Amino acid sequence: MNRRHLTLLSVGVAAFLIAGGGAYALDLSRSTAGSTSANPVLPQIAPAARSSAASTDPAQVPGVVGYLNTGPETVAYLTWQVDASGSFSGTLDTAAVSGTAPSETVVPHVNQSVFGQVSGSTIALQEGGHTDTGTLAGGALTLNVVQQDGTIAPVDFTSATPAQYNAALASLRTTVDSANGQARTAMYTQQSIAQLQKDYAALGNDQSSLVTDVGQIQPDLHTALNDVSGEEVAEGQVVSEAKQGTDVDTVCSDAYTVASDGYTVQSDSYTVSSDLDSVTSDLADLRSALPQLRADLAVVQAADPSYAGDGGGPLPGDVASEMTSAHNVAVAQVAKANAQIDTVNGYVATAQTYAVKAARAGGCSAPDPEPTPIPHLS
């Protein structure tokens, strides 16, 4: 059985369910004061007619008295009616906090039968198969309750109306609602900080990826330059052959080789264009990450106006610096990539010029048209 021990008043009273019986019993977990004698066992007292008081909103019936005990996580309300012999019967209504925030609830246990005997200022009360004794005087009830560890501690009740019990129960529920709300807010704040940290790191990664992918274009430019240089040599050979009157078939065959070299340069430009696909993707990620990070910080600061990098998240100033850095990196890398685009487009145009010159020198078929230049990034 799962028992939740709860502190009541200043004496450490706990409340728990009796396994199997469904009754609600009072038990003391610790005490700062109390009797050292054991509770006497009373003879079985026949229960009198039960009070008609309702647990959630018991009506005040003439002759019915009520006593209230409240604690940080429990409320208990005893009501009974005494007959001429001093015997009484009534009910015990209790409510206790169950669970942990943000899922705490107030669990009521209602209409539990109590009965006993009042003799002057002495009272013996039977409930849930056990007897507690105490004193009743001046509107105050004190019961000496045996705890689970065998010690005895006093539990104090004060005279109260059903309306006061209802108010105490409402206050307990308000406290639980507040605790749940605070716990949910704390969880939401921590989740927001975690998202901020994640997106902050992602923005840094986006910058690194962009710089790396733009850098991958440069080796492809070197390859294209080498291919253009080789085509230039082949074009010069065709022109020389044509001037020397070399056989037309040989000249045109060499001219086709020049055109093929030009197609190789075009292929190099396609490789650069493929590299640019990665750059474009990096730019899209970075540009979407900027407003997301700004929004993340706004959410965190709305949840915690005093946020200063606690909870493992970045400082607001660091977020601002990272966003500025990302913007500047994007601008610089776009400019660098566009310069590389201009370079490779220039190589393709030059290669086309060599192919055309070689074909004209030998009166050969013209090469295929030059492909559309690679557009700039924006």
C-alpha positions in Angstrom: 0.0 0.0 0.0 1.3 3.5 -0.8 0.9 5.8 2.2 1.5 9.5 1.9 2.5 11.0 5.3 1.3 14.6 5.8 2.1 17.1 8.5 -0.8 18.7 10.4 -0.4 21.7 12.7 2.9 21.8 14.6 2.8 18.3 16.0 3.5 16.2 12.8 0.2 14.3 12.4 0.0 12.1 9.3 -3.1 10.7 7.6 -3.3 7.5 5.5 -5.7 5.0 4.1 -6.1 1.6 5.9 -5.3 -1.1 3.3 -8.4 -3.1 2.4 -10.7 -1.5 4.8 -11.2 1.8 3.0 -11.3 3.7 6.4 -9.3 6.8 7.0 -7.2 6.8 10.2 -5.1 9.4 11.9 -1.6 8.5 12.7 1.4 10.4 14.1 4.8 10.2 12.3 6.7 12.4 14.9 5.9 14.6 17.8 7.2 17.5 19.8 4.8 16.9 22.7 2.4 14.2 23.9 1.4 11.7 26.5 3.7 8.8 27.3 0.9 6.5 28.4 -0.8 4.0 26.0 -4.4 4.5 25.0 -6.8 2.5 27.0 -8.9 0.0 25.1 -12.6 0.8 25.6 -15.3 -1.8 25.5 -17.2 -1.9 22.2 -19.6 1.0 22.1 -22.8 0.5 20.1 -23.1 3.2 17.6 -25.9 5.6 18.0 -28.1 6.9 15.2 -25.8 8.3 12.5 -25.7 12.0 11.8 -27.3 13.2 8.6 -24.5 15.7 8.1 -23.1 15.6 4.5 -19.3 15.6 4.0 -19.0 18.1 1.3 -21.5 20.6 2.6 -22.8 19.2 5.9 -25.9 21.0 7.3 -25.7 22.3 10.8 -28.2 20.2 12.7 -29.3 21.3 16.2 -27.2 19.4 18.8 -24.5 18.4 16.2 -21.0 19.8 17.0 -18.1 20.0 14.6 -14.3 20.1 15.1 -11.7 21.1 12.4 -8.0 20.2 12.1 -6.0 21.7 9.2 -2.4 21.1 8.0 -0.3 22.0 5.0 -1.6 19.0 3.1 -4.7 17.7 5.0 -8.0 18.8 6.3 -10.1 16.7 8.8 -13.6 17.5 10.1 -15.3 15.6 12.9 -19.0 16.0 13.6 -21.1 14.1 16.1 -24.2 14.4 18.3 -24.1 13.4 22.0 -27.1 11.7 23.7 -28.1 11.9 27.3 -25.7 9.2 28.4 -22.7 10.9 26.8 -22.5 8.5 23.9 -22.1 9.9 20.5 -21.9 8.9 16.9 -21.0 11.0 13.8 -18.7 11.2 10.9 -15.1 12.0 10.0 -14.5 13.8 6.7 -10.9 14.2 5.5 -9.0 15.4 2.4 -5.3 14.9 1.7 -2.9 15.9 -1.0 -1.9 13.0 -3.3 0.8 12.9 -5.9 3.5 15.5 -6.7 3.3 18.8 -8.5 2.4 19.4 -11.3 0.0 16.5 -10.9 -1.1 16.9 -7.2 -4.7 16.3 -6.4 -6.8 16.6 -3.3 -8.3 13.2 -2.4 -11.4 13.3 -0.1 -12.4 10.4 2.1 -15.9 11.1 3.4 -18.6 9.9 5.8 -16.3 7.7 7.9 -18.2 6.5 10.9 -17.0 7.6 14.4 -18.5 7.0 17.8 -17.5 7.1 21.4 -18.1 8.5 24.8 -17.9 12.0 26.4 -17.5 12.2 30.2 -16.9 15.7 31.5 -13.8 16.9 29.7 -12.6 13.4 28.8 -13.4 11.9 25.4 -12.9 8.5 23.9 -13.3 8.3 20.2 -13.5 5.1 18.1 -12.8 5.2 14.3 -11.4 2.7 11.9 -11.1 -0.1 14.5 -9.0 1.9 17.0 -9.7 4.2 19.9 -8.1 7.6 20.7 -8.6 9.4 23.9 -8.3 13.1 24.7 -9.9 16.1 26.2 -12.8 18.3 25.2 -13.0 21.8 26.7 -13.8 25.3 25.7 -14.5 24.5 22.1 -11.2 22.8 21.7 -10.7 19.0 21.1 -7.3 17.3 21.7 -6.9 13.7 20.8 -3.9 11.6 21.8 -3.2 9.6 18.7 -0.9 6.6 18.4 1.6 6.9 15.6 3.0 4.2 13.3 6.2 4.1 15.3 4.2 3.5 18.6 4.6 7.0 20.0 1.6 9.2 21.0 1.1 12.8 19.9 -1.7 15.2 20.5 -3.8 16.3 17.5 -5.7 19.6 18.1 -9.1 20.3 16.6 -11.0 23.6 17.0 -14.7 24.1 17.1 -15.9 24.9 13.5 -19.0 25.0 11.4 -19.5 23.2 8.1 -18.9 26.4 6.3 -15.4 26.7 8.0 -14.6 23.2 6.9 -15.7 24.0 3.4 -13.5 27.1 3.4 -10.5 25.0 4.7 -11.0 22.4 2.0 -11.3 25.1 -0.7 -8.1 26.7 0.6 -6.3 23.3 0.4 -7.4 22.9 -3.2 -6.3 26.5 -4.0 -2.9 25.7 -2.5 -2.6 22.5 -4.6 -3.7 24.4 -7.8 -1.0 27.1 -7.0 1.7 24.4 -6.5 0.7 22.7 -9.7 0.7 26.0 -11.6 4.2 26.9 -10.3 5.5 23.5 -11.2 4.1 23.7 -14.7 5.6 27.1 -15.1 9.0 25.9 -13.9 8.8 22.9 -16.3 7.8 25.1 -19.2 10.6 27.6 -18.4 13.2 24.8 -18.3 11.9 23.3 -21.6 12.0 26.7 -23.2 15.6 27.2 -22.0 16.5 23.8 -23.4 15.0 24.7 -26.7 17.0 28.0 -26.7 20.2 26.2 -26.0 19.5 23.7 -28.8 18.7 26.4 -31.4 21.7 28.5 -30.2 24.0 25.6 -30.8 22.3 24.9 -34.2 22.9 28.5 -35.3 26.6 28.0 -34.6 26.6 24.8 -36.6 24.8 26.4 -39.5 27.6 29.1 -39.7 30.3 26.4 -39.7 28.5 24.4 -42.4 28.1 27.4 -44.6 31.8 28.4 -44.3 32.8 24.8 -45.0 30.6 24.3 -48.0 31.6 27.6 -49.6 35.2 26.4 -49.1 34.5 23.2 -51.0 34.0 25.2 -54.2 37.6 26.4 -54.5 39.1 23.0 -55.4 36.5 22.7 -58.2 37.5 26.0 -59.5 41.2 24.9 -59.7 40.0 21.8 -61.6 38.1 24.0 -64.1 41.1 26.3 -64.5 43.4 23.4 -65.3 40.9 22.1 -67.9 40.6 25.5 -69.5 44.4 25.7 -69.7 44.5 22.3 -71.4 41.8 23.4 -73.8 43.8 26.5 -74.6 46.8 24.4 -75.6 44.6 22.2 -77.8 43.0 25.2 -79.5 46.4 26.6 -80.3 47.4 23.4 -81.9 44.3 23.4 -84.1 44.9 27.0 -85.3 48.6 26.1 -86.0 47.5 23.0 -88.0 45.0 25.0 -90.0 47.6 27.6 -90.9 50.1 24.9 -92.0 47.5 23.3 -94.3 47.1 20.1 -92.3 44.5 17.7 -93.6 41.0 19.0 -92.8 39.9 15.7 -91.2 42.8 15.9 -88.8 42.2 19.5 -88.1 38.5 19.0 -87.4 39.2 15.9 -85.3 41.5 18.0 -83.1 38.8 20.8 -83.1 36.3 18.3 -81.7 38.9 17.5 -79.0 39.0 21.2 -78.1 35.2 21.2 -78.0 35.3 18.1 -75.7 37.7 19.9 -73.4 35.2 22.7 -73.3 32.4 20.3 -72.3 34.7 19.1 -69.5 34.9 22.7 -68.3 31.2 22.9 -68.4 31.0 19.7 -66.4 33.3 21.4 -63.8 30.7 24.2 -63.6 28.0 21.6 -62.9 30.1 20.3 -60.0 30.3 23.9 -58.7 26.5 24.2 -59.1 26.1 21.1 -57.1 28.3 22.5 -54.4 26.1 25.6 -54.4 23.0 23.5 -53.6 24.6 22.7 -50.2 25.5 26.4 -49.8 21.9 27.4 -50.6 20.6 24.8 -48.1 23.0 26.2 -45.4 21.8 29.7 -46.0 18.2 28.7 -45.7 18.9 26.9 -42.4 20.8 29.8 -41.1 18.3 32.4 -42.1 15.4 30.4 -40.6 17.4 29.8 -37.4 17.9 33.6 -36.8 14.2 34.4 -36.1 13.7 31.1 -34.3 16.5 31.9 -31.9 15.1 35.4 -31.4 11.7 33.9 -30.7 13.2 31.3 -28.3 14.8 34.0 -26.2 11.6 36.0 -26.1 9.7 32.9 -24.8 12.3 32.3 -22.1 12.3 35.9 -21.0 8.5 36.0 -20.9 8.5 32.9 -18.7 11.4 34.3 -16.5 11.9 38.0 -16.9 15.1 37.8 -14.8 16.6 35.1 -17.0 20.4 35.5 -17.1 21.7 32.3 -18.6 20.6 30.0 -15.8 19.4 26.5 -16.4 22.2 25.8 -18.8 21.0 28.3 -21.4 23.1 31.0 -23.1 23.3 34.5 -21.8 20.9 36.9 -23.6 24.0 38.9 -24.6 25.6 35.8 -26.1 22.4 35.1 -28.1 22.5 38.7 -29.5 26.2 38.3 -30.4 25.7 34.9 -32.1 22.8 36.3 -34.2 25.0 39.3 -35.3 27.8 36.9 -36.1 25.5 34.6 -38.1 24.2 37.6 -40.1 27.7 38.8 -40.9 28.9 35.3 -41.8 26.0 34.9 -44.2 26.7 38.2 -46.0 30.4 37.4 -46.3 29.9 33.9 -47.6 27.3 34.9 -50.1 29.7 37.5 -51.5 32.5 34.9 -51.6 30.3 32.3 -53.3 29.1 34.9 -55.9 32.7 35.7 -56.7 33.4 32.0 -57.2 30.3 31.8 -59.5 31.7 34.7 -61.6 35.0 32.8 -61.9 33.5 29.5 -63.0 31.1 31.3 -65.4 34.2 33.0 -66.8 36.0 29.7 -67.3 33.0 28.3 -69.2 32.8 31.3 -71.4 36.5 31.1 -72.2 36.3 27.4 -72.9 33.4 28.1 -75.3 35.5 30.8 -77.1 38.4 28.3 -77.6 36.0 25.7 -79.0 34.5 28.2 -81.4 37.9 29.4 -82.6 39.1 25.9 -83.2 36.0 25.0 -85.2 36.3 28.1 -87.3 40.0 27.6 -87.9 39.4 24.3 -89.6 36.0 25.1 -91.1 34.5 22.4 -88.9 31.1 22.1 -87.3 30.4 24.6 -84.5 30.3 23.3 -80.9 27.1 23.1 -78.9 25.9 26.5 -77.5 27.3 27.7 -74.2 25.1 26.7 -71.2 23.2 29.3 -69.2 25.5 30.9 -66.6 25.1 30.0 -62.9 23.0 32.7 -61.2 24.2 34.6 -58.2 23.1 33.7 -54.7 21.0 36.3 -52.9 
